[in-house]
Amino acid sequence: DENRPARGTPLYPVRSTEPVTTSTPPWSGGTSTGVTDMSEAQAVSTTAGNVKDLWVEGDGDSHYYTYPPTGEPFVSVTSVTGGTISRPYYAPWGSKVAAIHASTNLNDLVKLGARKKREALATLQAEAAGVMTKKAMLAQARTAGQAAVTDAIKGEATRVRNLKKDTGSYIHDLIRALILWAASPEGRGSDIALPGFPEHLAGAEYDDDPVEDVAGWMTDGFLNWVSDFNPRFLASEMVVFHPGLKVAGTLDILAAFGGRAMDALGDLIAAPGSTWTGCIDTKTGKHTGPDFQEQTAALRPCPECMVGLGELRPMPPTDGSAVLHLRPEYPRGYRFMPVSRKDDALAWNDFRDALRLVQGRDTRPSRPGRPAYPLLPDGTV
């Protein structure tokens, strides 16, 4: 729906009037996390280790989750949204990245083309002497050099996108570890190892800044959000299933906020004595994307969740959803944006329409019917 707001109104902290049981994990610097039911939070939050074991790769970028009771493949929420939402900005962005890469690395690309041409020519001279003419060898070697340069230029957008994707994955893994640390009894998470920085990201740049610095800024943004909003964590990276729709997904964070409630406009207001529980989608890219509302709207109604070492339980009830956008350009490194009930309901309807489209395509044959032939002179086929 083009008339729907791209994101909720940024939310800012207020002092909660509800008493909370605090914990002080070593990473917080004295920040209270407000974890009041640590044993349950720890049990619900330790599911991410099983996620990849449930994945089944599909065609293209799609993937499925294996539903443990039956072994059925359930299509992932992101496959549904990603397969039905247009992203027209990808093509011009990729062209811009390729053009910048070519213009700033011109000399290196020329050397690459010349080297690949020489290598191809040497191989042809050794293997095709007497079979190919010198002119044909030169033409094929020239094509090999041009192909190498073309691949290097057109592959730059994929490299940059994968770098940002891997940086976001690292931040998600780090946040999960920090949440588990906070949810451990009295914040004693000494047995919870923080993920190491991926070697292939070391020294790389993320929007002209070192990846290490960007990851640090985003982590600081998460810690500032915890300090400002004092969430009670209920789950992190938890797999959820909807057997009725045969869909599954992984929610980033499930958390409760004491002294908060959502008003009719979708803002989280101060409400002493109330608690608002939300399904929170963490984003690290420059833009939240056009499908974030459908992702959270699809995860919240799932009736089952996986906890611990693979046990299925009823999904904890939630009151709504929100986006935690971690970016260095934001004050304190984050924006916390709730989704109104109206937008959440509309997004849920949109997701189910998208799911019907995806599942309908999967059930239809990939080729037309049998060929038809003209009638014979006797009127038969």
N, C-alpha and C positions, 0 to 999 in steps of 0.2 A: 504494500500500500504506500504510494508515493507521498500521501498526506500524513503519514505517521511520522512523528519526530524520530530523528536518527538516533537519539539517545535520551536518557532521562535527564532531569535537572541535577547538576552536581550537588552532592550532599556534603554538609560540613558538620563537624562534631559538636555535640552538646554534652554537658555534664549529666551523666545518668544519676537518677535519684534512687535506683535500686541497689540494695546491698549485693556485693559479689564476693565470691571466694577467689582470691588472687593467687597467682603463681609467678615466680620470677626466674624464668630460664636464663641461662648464661648469655644468650645472644641478645636479650632484650635491654640490657643496661638498666634494669630496674623497672621496666614497663610492665604493668599489670595486663594480663590477657583475659581476665575474667572467666577462666575455665571453671565451671561449677560442678560438672559431672565428668571428672577426668577419666575414670575407668571406662565409661561408655564411649567418650570421645576417642580414647585411644583405640578401642575395639573397632569402632566404625571407621576410623581414619586410616587403618593399615591395609587398604585394599589395592593400592596401586601396583604392588608387586605382581598381582595376578592379571593385570589388564592385558599385557602383551600376549600372555598365554591364551587369552580368549580370542585374540584377533584372527580373522581369516581375510587375507587379501583378496579383493575383487578386481574387476576390470578398471583400468585407469587409476584414479585416486580414491576409488570407493573401497570400503572394507566393512567387515561384518564382525559381530560378536557371537561366540558360541554360547547358547543358552544351556547351562549345565544340566538341568533335569532331563532334557530331551536330546541335546546335541544339535538342535536346529540352529541354522545361521540367522541371526537377527541383524537387519541392516542398521548401520550406525546413523545416529542423528546427523553428524556432519556430512555423511555421504548423501543424505536426503537433501539437506540445505544446499550443499555445494553443487549438487547435480541439477538443481532447479533454479538457481539464482544467477543472473548474468553479472559478470564483472567486466564491463567494457573498458575500464581504466587500465586493465592489465596490459593490453596491446600497446597503447601509447607510452606507458611507463617502461615496458620492456624495450621499446624502440629507443627511448631516451637513454636508458642505461647502456644499451649497445653502442649508441653514438658517442656517448661520453667515454666509454672504454676504448673505442677505436681511436678517437682523437687524442687521448692522453697517453696511449701506448702504441702510437704509430710505428716508431722505430722498432720496437720489440716484435710487433706483428709482421713487419717487413722481413725481419731476420727469421722469424718462425716460418714464413712462407718459403723463403729461399732454402732453409735447411731441409724442410720436408720435400721440396722439389729435388734437391740433390740426393737425398736418401732414396726417393722413389726411382730416380733415374739410375742410380747405382744398382738397385735391385733388378730393374728391368734389363740393364746391360748384362747382368750376371745370369739371369734366368730366361731371357727372351731373345738373346742374340741369335740372329739368323732367322728368327720368326717374325719380329717386328722391324719395321724400318726405323731409322734414326729419327725421322720426322714424327712418326707415331709415338715413339718413346718420349720425345720431348713434349709432345702434346699431353700425353697421359701424366707425365711427371709434373707439368705445369698445373694440370687439373688437381693433382694431389696437394700441391702447395696452396692453391686457392681454397681447397676444401678445408685445410687445416686452419687457415686464417678465418674463414667463414664460421667454422665451428667454435673457434675461440671467441669471436665477437658475439654470435647469437647465444652462446652458452653463458655469457656474463650475467644476464638477467636471472637465469636459473640459479647460478652460483650465489648471487646476492640474496635471492629469495630464500634459498636453503640456509644461508648463513643466519638470516633473521629468524627463520623458523627454528633452527637449532638453538639459537640464543633464547628464544621464547620457551622452548622445551626445557632448557637448563634452568631458567627462572622458575618454571612450574615445579620442577623437581626440587629446587632449593626451597620454595615456599612450602611444599608438602613436608619436607624434613623439618622446617621451622615450626610448622603447625603440630607435627607429631611431638616435637620437643616440648612445645607449650602444653600439649595435652597429656604429657606424661605426669605421673604422680609427683606433685610439688615441683613440677618443672624440671625434674631430674632426667634429662634426656641423654646422658652420657653414652648410652648404647646405641643412639641414633646417629648414624654417620651423615654428615653433610656431603652432598655430591661434589666430586672434584670438578674443576673447570675443564671442559672438553679440550683436548690437545689441538684438535683441528681448528678451534676458534681463536687460539692464542695468536696475538699479533694482528688479527683481522680488524677491519674497520666496519662500523655500523653507523651509517649516515655521517661519515667523516670523523667519527670519534672511535677510539679503541673499544673493541667489544668488552674488554675487561672493565672499562670505566662505565659503559652503558649498563652492564649487568649489575655493577655496584650501585648505580643510581636507582635502578628498578627495585633492587633488594631494599635499599633505604626507603623507597616509596612504600613498599609493603610494610616495613617495620613502623613507619610513621602512621600508616593507616591503622595498624593494630594499636598503637599508642593512643591515637585520637578517638577511635570508636570502641575500643575495649570489647571485641567480639568474643562470644563463647563458641568455640569451634566444635562442630558436631561431626564433620566428615571432610575428607580431602581426597581428591582424585578417586572418587567412589563410582564403581560401575553400577548402573541402574538398568532394569529391564522392564519392558512393557509386553507381556506375553500376548495380550489381546491384539496389539498392532504389529507384533513381531519386529520391534525396534529396540535399540539399546544405545547407551552412550556413557560417557564419563563426565560427571560434574566436577568442577574445580574445587569449590568450597561450599559447605553447608554451615551456616553460622547463625547464632541468635544474638540479638542486640537488646539488652535491657533498657527500659525507659523509652522505647521507641514504638511508634505505630504509623501506618500509612494512611494519609488522608485521602479525600475523594479525588484530589488532583494528582496523586501518585507521589507526593513528597513524604519523606519520613520525618515526622514531627516528634517533638518531645512529648512523652506520654508516661508520666510516673505510674508505676505499677504494671505497665504493659511490657510485652516482649514481642519483637518482630523477628521472625525466622526467615531467612532468605537463601535462595539458591544463587550463588555468586559466580559469575563467569569472569575469569581473569584474562585481560588482554594486554599485550605488550607492543603491538604494532602501532604505527602512526595513526591508523584509522581503526575503529572498532569493527568495521565491515557491515554489510547490509543484512546479515542473517543472525546477528547475536541474539535478538529477541526471540527468534524461532528456536534457537538452540536451548535457551533456558526454559522457554515455555514447553518444549518437548520433554525435557528432563524432569521437571517438577511433577507431572502427573504419573510418572512411572510407578507402579505399585510395589516393585521389588528392588532391593539393592543387595549388593554383595559386600560382605564384611569379613574381617579376619582372614582365614585361610581358604575362603571360598563358600562360606555359609550364606544362604539367601535369607533375608529378613524383609519384613514390610518396610517400605520407604517411610522415613520420618516425615511428618506433616510440615509443610512450609506455608508461609503467608504471601510470598512473592519472590521476585528475582531482582538482581541488580548486576551492574558491570563495575568491576574494579579495574580501571585503566591506569597502568603503570607507565609513566613517561617522564623523562628528566625535565621536560619543559614546564610541567605542572608545579604549582606551589606544593612543597613537601613531597613531590614526586608521584602524586596519584590524583585521580578523580574517582569518587564513589557515586555511581549514578543508578538510582532505583528505576524500575520499570513499573508504570502504573498498572492497576488491575485491568483497565480497559485495553491498554496496549498488549498486556500479557494474554488476555483472552483472544484478541484479534490474531496475535502471533500463533497461538495454539491452533486456531482454525486454519491459518495459512499453512502451518506445518502439516496438518492432516491432509490438506489438499495436495501439498507437494508429495507426501508419502503415497497417496493414491496414484499420482502420476508416475512415480518411480516404480512402484510395485506393479502397476498396469503395464509399463514397458517391459518389465522382467517376465511377465506371463505371456506376452504376445510373441509369436514366432518372429525370428530375425529375417525371414525371407517371405516374399509373397507366396500365394498359393501355386498350385500346379499350372503349367502353361496351357492356354486354350488353343485349339486348332480349328481351322475353317471346316465347315461341313463338307462331307464327300458328296459326289453327284447324286447318290441315292438318299441323301438327307441324314445320313448317320455321321458319327464322328470317328 
